[in-house]
């Protein structure tokens, strides 16, 4: 996962903080917008994402970028990676 985008490089807000507080962030894939974060499930290490027609559970390991200022999460669905400890709450 890439570093969180913040206005200052010395921000006190970590990736873990934003992962725990990303409800209502937009979720994007390389194919386009997936939906919005409805809930964060730290027990199962996944986001619950809703759109107009479906509910999708997205494992934390698929998160490539948390853009806190833009209130969006970008997924990298093309890779099969192990969970990144940097994004665990």
N, CA, C and O atoms as a GROMACS GRO file, in nm:
protein
  356
    1UNK      N    1   0.083  -0.117   0.000
    1UNK     CA    2   0.000   0.000   0.000
    1UNK      C    3   0.088   0.123   0.000
    1UNK      O    4   0.190   0.128   0.069
    2UNK      N    5   0.050   0.222  -0.076
    2UNK     CA    6   0.121   0.348  -0.080
    2UNK      C    7   0.090   0.430   0.044
    2UNK      O    8  -0.006   0.402   0.116
    3UNK      N    9   0.171   0.528   0.068
    3UNK     CA   10   0.149   0.616   0.183
    3UNK      C   11   0.020   0.695   0.166
    3UNK      O   12  -0.022   0.723   0.054
    4UNK      N   13  -0.041   0.729   0.275
    4UNK     CA   14  -0.160   0.811   0.275
    4UNK      C   15  -0.126   0.950   0.224
    4UNK      O   16  -0.023   1.006   0.261
    5UNK      N   17  -0.213   1.006   0.140
    5UNK     CA   18  -0.192   1.142   0.092
    5UNK      C   19  -0.238   1.240   0.200
    5UNK      O   20  -0.354   1.241   0.239
    6UNK      N   21  -0.146   1.322   0.245
    6UNK     CA   22  -0.179   1.426   0.343
    6UNK      C   23  -0.111   1.554   0.299
    6UNK      O   24  -0.014   1.548   0.223
    7UNK      N   25  -0.158   1.672   0.345
    7UNK     CA   26  -0.096   1.797   0.301
    7UNK      C   27   0.046   1.815   0.352
    7UNK      O   28   0.125   1.884   0.289
    8UNK      N   29   0.078   1.755   0.463
    8UNK     CA   30   0.212   1.767   0.518
    8UNK      C   31   0.271   1.628   0.538
    8UNK      O   32   0.202   1.536   0.581
    9UNK      N   33   0.397   1.616   0.505
    9UNK     CA   34   0.463   1.486   0.518
    9UNK      C   35   0.474   1.444   0.665
    9UNK      O   36   0.488   1.325   0.694
   10UNK      N   37   0.467   1.541   0.758
   10UNK     CA   38   0.482   1.510   0.900
   10UNK      C   39   0.348   1.494   0.971
   10UNK      O   40   0.338   1.525   1.090
   11UNK      N   41   0.248   1.447   0.903
   11UNK     CA   42   0.116   1.433   0.963
   11UNK      C   43   0.117   1.328   1.073
   11UNK      O   44   0.188   1.228   1.066
   12UNK      N   45   0.035   1.352   1.176
   12UNK     CA   46   0.025   1.256   1.286
   12UNK      C   47  -0.079   1.148   1.254
   12UNK      O   48  -0.092   1.052   1.330
   13UNK      N   49  -0.152   1.162   1.146
   13UNK     CA   50  -0.256   1.065   1.109
   13UNK      C   51  -0.193   0.953   1.028
   13UNK      O   52  -0.138   0.977   0.921
   14UNK      N   53  -0.201   0.832   1.079
   14UNK     CA   54  -0.139   0.717   1.014
   14UNK      C   55  -0.238   0.646   0.923
   14UNK      O   56  -0.358   0.674   0.927
   15UNK      N   57  -0.186   0.554   0.840
   15UNK     CA   58  -0.272   0.470   0.756
   15UNK      C   59  -0.371   0.392   0.841
   15UNK      O   60  -0.487   0.377   0.804
   16UNK      N   61  -0.325   0.343   0.955
   16UNK     CA   62  -0.414   0.266   1.042
   16UNK      C   63  -0.529   0.352   1.093
   16UNK      O   64  -0.643   0.306   1.101
   17UNK      N   65  -0.500   0.476   1.128
   17UNK     CA   66  -0.607   0.565   1.174
   17UNK      C   67  -0.711   0.582   1.064
   17UNK      O   68  -0.831   0.568   1.090
   18UNK      N   69  -0.667   0.613   0.943
   18UNK     CA   70  -0.761   0.637   0.833
   18UNK      C   71  -0.836   0.512   0.793
   18UNK      O   72  -0.951   0.518   0.752
   19UNK      N   73  -0.771   0.398   0.805
   19UNK     CA   74  -0.840   0.273   0.775
   19UNK      C   75  -0.955   0.251   0.874
   19UNK      O   76  -1.063   0.207   0.834
   20UNK      N   77  -0.932   0.280   1.000
   20UNK     CA   78  -1.036   0.265   1.102
   20UNK      C   79  -1.147   0.368   1.089
   20UNK      O   80  -1.257   0.347   1.141
   21UNK      N   81  -1.120   0.480   1.022
   21UNK     CA   82  -1.215   0.590   1.014
   21UNK      C   83  -1.250   0.626   0.870
   21UNK      O   84  -1.263   0.744   0.837
   22UNK      N   85  -1.265   0.527   0.784
   22UNK     CA   86  -1.288   0.554   0.642
   22UNK      C   87  -1.433   0.532   0.599
   22UNK      O   88  -1.460   0.520   0.479
   23UNK      N   89  -1.527   0.525   0.693
   23UNK     CA   90  -1.667   0.512   0.656
   23UNK      C   91  -1.706   0.628   0.565
   23UNK      O   92  -1.667   0.742   0.588
   24UNK      N   93  -1.782   0.597   0.462
   24UNK     CA   94  -1.831   0.691   0.362
   24UNK      C   95  -1.725   0.734   0.262
   24UNK      O   96  -1.754   0.817   0.176
   25UNK      N   97  -1.602   0.680   0.269
   25UNK     CA   98  -1.502   0.707   0.167
   25UNK      C   99  -1.545   0.636   0.039
   25UNK      O  100  -1.605   0.528   0.044
   26UNK      N  101  -1.516   0.695  -0.074
   26UNK     CA  102  -1.540   0.634  -0.204
   26UNK      C  103  -1.436   0.524  -0.226
   26UNK      O  104  -1.321   0.539  -0.185
   27UNK      N  105  -1.476   0.414  -0.288
   27UNK     CA  106  -1.385   0.303  -0.317
   27UNK      C  107  -1.375   0.288  -0.468
   27UNK      O  108  -1.476   0.271  -0.537
   28UNK      N  109  -1.252   0.294  -0.520
   28UNK     CA  110  -1.227   0.288  -0.662
   28UNK      C  111  -1.139   0.169  -0.697
   28UNK      O  112  -1.050   0.131  -0.620
   29UNK      N  113  -1.165   0.112  -0.813
   29UNK     CA  114  -1.084   0.003  -0.867
   29UNK      C  115  -1.025   0.050  -0.999
   29UNK      O  116  -1.063   0.157  -1.048
   30UNK      N  117  -0.933  -0.025  -1.058
   30UNK     CA  118  -0.883   0.013  -1.191
   30UNK      C  119  -0.996   0.019  -1.295
   30UNK      O  120  -0.983   0.088  -1.396
   31UNK      N  121  -1.106  -0.052  -1.272
   31UNK     CA  122  -1.218  -0.053  -1.365
   31UNK      C  123  -1.318   0.060  -1.340
   31UNK      O  124  -1.406   0.083  -1.423
   32UNK      N  125  -1.307   0.131  -1.229
   32UNK     CA  126  -1.399   0.239  -1.197
   32UNK      C  127  -1.444   0.234  -1.052
   32UNK      O  128  -1.389   0.161  -0.970
   33UNK      N  129  -1.546   0.314  -1.023
   33UNK     CA  130  -1.594   0.326  -0.885
   33UNK      C  131  -1.671   0.201  -0.843
   33UNK      O  132  -1.760   0.155  -0.914
   34UNK      N  133  -1.635   0.147  -0.725
   34UNK     CA  134  -1.702   0.029  -0.670
   34UNK      C  135  -1.818   0.068  -0.581
   34UNK      O  136  -1.922   0.001  -0.583
   35UNK      N  137  -1.804   0.174  -0.503
   35UNK     CA  138  -1.909   0.218  -0.412
   35UNK      C  139  -1.851   0.299  -0.299
   35UNK      O  140  -1.751   0.368  -0.316
   36UNK      N  141  -1.916   0.290  -0.181
   36UNK     CA  142  -1.874   0.363  -0.061
   36UNK      C  143  -1.854   0.267   0.055
   36UNK      O  144  -1.922   0.164   0.064
   37UNK      N  145  -1.762   0.300   0.145
   37UNK     CA  146  -1.739   0.218   0.263
   37UNK      C  147  -1.857   0.238   0.359
   37UNK      O  148  -1.882   0.348   0.406
   38UNK      N  149  -1.927   0.129   0.386
   38UNK     CA  150  -2.038   0.132   0.482
   38UNK      C  151  -1.989   0.098   0.622
   38UNK      O  152  -2.041   0.150   0.721
   39UNK      N  153  -1.887   0.011   0.630
   39UNK     CA  154  -1.834  -0.031   0.760
   39UNK      C  155  -1.693  -0.087   0.743
   39UNK      O  156  -1.655  -0.132   0.635
   40UNK      N  157  -1.618  -0.083   0.852
   40UNK     CA  158  -1.486  -0.143   0.858
   40UNK      C  159  -1.497  -0.262   0.953
   40UNK      O  160  -1.542  -0.246   1.066
   41UNK      N  161  -1.456  -0.379   0.907
   41UNK     CA  162  -1.463  -0.501   0.987
   41UNK      C  163  -1.321  -0.544   1.023
   41UNK      O  164  -1.261  -0.624   0.951
   42UNK      N  165  -1.265  -0.493   1.135
   42UNK     CA  166  -1.128  -0.528   1.170
   42UNK      C  167  -1.110  -0.675   1.207
   42UNK      O  168  -1.001  -0.730   1.191
   43UNK      N  169  -1.215  -0.738   1.256
   43UNK     CA  170  -1.204  -0.879   1.293
   43UNK      C  171  -1.174  -0.967   1.172
   43UNK      O  172  -1.092  -1.058   1.179
   44UNK      N  173  -1.240  -0.938   1.060
   44UNK     CA  174  -1.218  -1.016   0.938
   44UNK      C  175  -1.125  -0.944   0.840
   44UNK      O  176  -1.104  -0.990   0.728
   45UNK      N  177  -1.070  -0.829   0.884
   45UNK     CA  178  -0.976  -0.750   0.804
   45UNK      C  179  -1.031  -0.719   0.666
   45UNK      O  180  -0.971  -0.751   0.563
   46UNK      N  181  -1.150  -0.654   0.666
   46UNK     CA  182  -1.210  -0.618   0.538
   46UNK      C  183  -1.301  -0.496   0.552
   46UNK      O  184  -1.346  -0.461   0.661
   47UNK      N  185  -1.327  -0.435   0.438
   47UNK     CA  186  -1.422  -0.324   0.429
   47UNK      C  187  -1.553  -0.378   0.376
   47UNK      O  188  -1.555  -0.468   0.293
   48UNK      N  189  -1.664  -0.322   0.423
   48UNK     CA  190  -1.795  -0.352   0.367
   48UNK      C  191  -1.829  -0.234   0.278
   48UNK      O  192  -1.846  -0.122   0.325
   49UNK      N  193  -1.839  -0.260   0.148
   49UNK     CA  194  -1.860  -0.154   0.049
   49UNK      C  195  -1.998  -0.171  -0.012
   49UNK      O  196  -2.036  -0.281  -0.052
   50UNK      N  197  -2.073  -0.060  -0.018
   50UNK     CA  198  -2.206  -0.066  -0.078
   50UNK      C  199  -2.212   0.020  -0.204
   50UNK      O  200  -2.144   0.122  -0.216
   51UNK      N  201  -2.295  -0.027  -0.296
   51UNK     CA  202  -2.324   0.050  -0.416
   51UNK      C  203  -2.476   0.046  -0.434
   51UNK      O  204  -2.547   0.000  -0.346
   52UNK      N  205  -2.524   0.094  -0.546
   52UNK     CA  206  -2.668   0.095  -0.570
   52UNK      C  207  -2.729  -0.046  -0.573
   52UNK      O  208  -2.845  -0.064  -0.538
   53UNK      N  209  -2.649  -0.144  -0.617
   53UNK     CA  210  -2.706  -0.276  -0.641
   53UNK      C  211  -2.643  -0.391  -0.563
   53UNK      O  212  -2.692  -0.504  -0.572
   54UNK      N  213  -2.537  -0.365  -0.487
   54UNK     CA  214  -2.472  -0.477  -0.420
   54UNK      C  215  -2.394  -0.434  -0.296
   54UNK      O  216  -2.368  -0.316  -0.275
   55UNK      N  217  -2.359  -0.534  -0.217
   55UNK     CA  218  -2.270  -0.518  -0.102
   55UNK      C  219  -2.149  -0.604  -0.130
   55UNK      O  220  -2.163  -0.722  -0.162
   56UNK      N  221  -2.031  -0.547  -0.117
   56UNK     CA  222  -1.907  -0.620  -0.146
   56UNK      C  223  -1.817  -0.612  -0.024
   56UNK      O  224  -1.806  -0.507   0.039
   57UNK      N  225  -1.753  -0.723   0.009
   57UNK     CA  226  -1.656  -0.725   0.119
   57UNK      C  227  -1.517  -0.725   0.055
   57UNK      O  228  -1.484  -0.813  -0.026
   58UNK      N  229  -1.436  -0.627   0.092
   58UNK     CA  230  -1.305  -0.608   0.031
   58UNK      C  231  -1.196  -0.630   0.136
   58UNK      O  232  -1.191  -0.558   0.236
   59UNK      N  233  -1.110  -0.730   0.116
   59UNK     CA  234  -1.001  -0.754   0.212
   59UNK      C  235  -0.904  -0.635   0.217
   59UNK      O  236  -0.877  -0.571   0.115
   60UNK      N  237  -0.853  -0.607   0.335
   60UNK     CA  238  -0.758  -0.498   0.351
   60UNK      C  239  -0.639  -0.514   0.256
   60UNK      O  240  -0.585  -0.413   0.209
   61UNK      N  241  -0.598  -0.635   0.227
   61UNK     CA  242  -0.480  -0.657   0.143
   61UNK      C  243  -0.497  -0.603   0.001
   61UNK      O  244  -0.398  -0.588  -0.071
   62UNK      N  245  -0.620  -0.574  -0.040
   62UNK     CA  246  -0.643  -0.519  -0.174
   62UNK      C  247  -0.633  -0.367  -0.179
   62UNK      O  248  -0.642  -0.308  -0.286
   63UNK      N  249  -0.615  -0.303  -0.063
   63UNK     CA  250  -0.605  -0.157  -0.060
   63UNK      C  251  -0.466  -0.116  -0.107
   63UNK      O  252  -0.365  -0.161  -0.054
   64UNK      N  253  -0.464  -0.029  -0.207
   64UNK     CA  254  -0.338   0.022  -0.260
   64UNK      C  255  -0.310   0.162  -0.208
   64UNK      O  256  -0.194   0.198  -0.188
   65UNK      N  257  -0.415   0.242  -0.185
   65UNK     CA  258  -0.396   0.380  -0.144
   65UNK      C  259  -0.515   0.427  -0.062
   65UNK      O  260  -0.630   0.401  -0.097
   66UNK      N  261  -0.488   0.496   0.048
   66UNK     CA  262  -0.592   0.565   0.125
   66UNK      C  263  -0.566   0.714   0.107
   66UNK      O  264  -0.467   0.766   0.158
   67UNK      N  265  -0.655   0.781   0.035
   67UNK     CA  266  -0.645   0.924   0.010
   67UNK      C  267  -0.738   0.993   0.109
   67UNK      O  268  -0.857   1.011   0.082
   68UNK      N  269  -0.684   1.032   0.225
   68UNK     CA  270  -0.766   1.089   0.332
   68UNK      C  271  -0.828   1.222   0.291
   68UNK      O  272  -0.944   1.248   0.322
   69UNK      N  273  -0.752   1.308   0.223
   69UNK     CA  274  -0.804   1.438   0.183
   69UNK      C  275  -0.915   1.425   0.080
   69UNK      O  276  -1.014   1.499   0.084
   70UNK      N  277  -0.900   1.331  -0.012
   70UNK     CA  278  -1.001   1.308  -0.116
   70UNK      C  279  -1.112   1.215  -0.070
   70UNK      O  280  -1.206   1.189  -0.145
   71UNK      N  281  -1.099   1.164   0.052
   71UNK     CA  282  -1.195   1.068   0.109
   71UNK      C  283  -1.224   0.954   0.011
   71UNK      O  284  -1.338   0.925  -0.024
   72UNK      N  285  -1.114   0.891  -0.032
   72UNK     CA  286  -1.128   0.778  -0.124
   72UNK      C  287  -1.024   0.671  -0.093
   72UNK      O  288  -0.918   0.698  -0.037
   73UNK      N  289  -1.059   0.550  -0.134
   73UNK     CA  290  -0.970   0.435  -0.121
   73UNK      C  291  -0.955   0.377  -0.261
   73UNK      O  292  -1.054   0.356  -0.332
   74UNK      N  293  -0.831   0.350  -0.299
   74UNK     CA  294  -0.804   0.292  -0.429
   74UNK      C  295  -0.758   0.148  -0.407
   74UNK      O  296  -0.668   0.121  -0.329
   75UNK      N  297  -0.825   0.057  -0.478
   75UNK     CA  298  -0.792  -0.085  -0.467
   75UNK      C  299  -0.702  -0.127  -0.581
   75UNK      O  300  -0.707  -0.072  -0.691
   76UNK      N  301  -0.620  -0.224  -0.553
   76UNK     CA  302  -0.536  -0.286  -0.655
   76UNK      C  303  -0.585  -0.429  -0.669
   76UNK      O  304  -0.527  -0.520  -0.610
   77UNK      N  305  -0.689  -0.450  -0.744
   77UNK     CA  306  -0.750  -0.582  -0.755
   77UNK      C  307  -0.672  -0.675  -0.848
   77UNK      O  308  -0.706  -0.793  -0.858
   78UNK      N  309  -0.571  -0.625  -0.916
   78UNK     CA  310  -0.496  -0.707  -1.010
   78UNK      C  311  -0.386  -0.789  -0.947
   78UNK      O  312  -0.325  -0.872  -1.014
   79UNK      N  313  -0.360  -0.767  -0.818
   79UNK     CA  314  -0.251  -0.840  -0.752
   79UNK      C  315  -0.307  -0.933  -0.646
   79UNK      O  316  -0.410  -0.905  -0.585
   80UNK      N  317  -0.238  -1.042  -0.625
   80UNK     CA  318  -0.272  -1.134  -0.517
   80UNK      C  319  -0.159  -1.124  -0.415
   80UNK      O  320  -0.058  -1.193  -0.427
   81UNK      N  321  -0.177  -1.037  -0.314
   81UNK     CA  322  -0.071  -1.013  -0.217
   81UNK      C  323  -0.115  -1.060  -0.078
   81UNK      O  324  -0.234  -1.080  -0.051
   82UNK      N  325  -0.016  -1.076   0.007
   82UNK     CA  326  -0.046  -1.102   0.148
   82UNK      C  327  -0.091  -0.972   0.213
   82UNK      O  328  -0.059  -0.863   0.164
   83UNK      N  329  -0.164  -0.982   0.322
   83UNK     CA  330  -0.211  -0.863   0.392
   83UNK      C  331  -0.093  -0.778   0.435
   83UNK      O  332   0.007  -0.830   0.485
   84UNK      N  333  -0.103  -0.650   0.417
   84UNK     CA  334   0.001  -0.556   0.451
   84UNK      C  335  -0.016  -0.514   0.596
   84UNK      O  336  -0.120  -0.456   0.630
   85UNK      N  337   0.079  -0.540   0.684
   85UNK     CA  338   0.063  -0.503   0.826
   85UNK      C  339   0.049  -0.354   0.847
   85UNK      O  340   0.002  -0.312   0.953
   86UNK      N  341   0.088  -0.272   0.750
   86UNK     CA  342   0.077  -0.127   0.764
   86UNK      C  343  -0.067  -0.079   0.762
   86UNK      O  344  -0.095   0.031   0.809
   87UNK      N  345  -0.160  -0.158   0.710
   87UNK     CA  346  -0.298  -0.113   0.701
   87UNK      C  347  -0.388  -0.179   0.803
   87UNK      O  348  -0.508  -0.152   0.806
   88UNK      N  349  -0.334  -0.263   0.886
   88UNK     CA  350  -0.416  -0.325   0.990
   88UNK      C  351  -0.442  -0.226   1.101
   88UNK      O  352  -0.351  -0.156   1.144
   89UNK      N  353  -0.569  -0.218   1.149
   89UNK     CA  354  -0.598  -0.127   1.258
   89UNK      C  355  -0.538  -0.177   1.388
   89UNK      O  356  -0.553  -0.112   1.491
   0.00000   0.00000   0.00000
